[in-house]
Amino acid sequence: AGAGAGAGAGAGAGAAPAGNPSATAERAVQDLVRGKTIRSMMATLHRVASRSAPGVADNERLSFERCSRAMQSKKVMLAFRGVAAVTTKVVEDILADQVPHVSSRPAVQRSARTLSAAILIGHYPAEMFGKEALADDASPESKLVMAARRVVAPMLLMGAMAHEDRVQPVALTLVIFRSLHAAWLEFMDAFARWKGKDGKQLAAQMMPGFIQLELTRRMYAQQLDDLKADASSSDDE
């Protein structure tokens, strides 16, 4: 009987205690972030965010143009989508009972695009808005930059976790996800306030950063069209 009890205890080791929803949720989060795919996505995100940070030496830091191009690559886009999806699942699904009413926003607003925009706005504010718009710390642009940097901070921590072989304490993992989610929502609020400015003034301040992003997007779209055309002509031959 003693052997049977010992075997039963061994089989249950590591499992969440029965009737403990909090422990069950924590185990679900740990299992989610241990996956090879999501760890690879977090590492990719970390490389882009860390190499574009303002404190990096000029000869090692990604230029605005290189960073915006990197954002358009399939690998980086998939990484942002994965992190956005996991963050939403952790906070709004797995931890929903612990963090009620976290968001009433449509899913399209909680997208990978808003996370990638946070890096560009937080790390390249002058290129995105121009120095004049940032001269006043109380301006919508300055507040948006600060909100963006609050998003990037937990993203960097999350990415650093992916490089560690040892399992991180679950409490730290939960804090990072909750911090990212909260900062993400605050960033979208700041973005909405910035967009509420006068249309002409807004259009003027979108240069050159947003125009560069649009040009980059169109370049990749044209390359995709060319590839499709080549593939089509090859099928006809």
Secondary structure, DSSP 4 states (H G I P E B T S, - for coil): -HHHHHHHHHHHTTSPPTT-HHHHHHHHHHHHHTSHHHHHHHHHHHHHHHHT-TTS-TTTSPPHHHHHHHHHSHHHHHHHHHHHHHHHHIIIIITTTTSTT---S-GGGSSHHHHHHHHHHHH-HHHHH-TGGGSSTTSHHHHHHHHHHHHHHHHHHHHHHHT-SSPPPHHHHHHHHHHHHHHHHHHHHHHHHHHTS-HHHHHHHTTTHHHHHHHHHHHHHHHHHHHHHHHHHHHH-
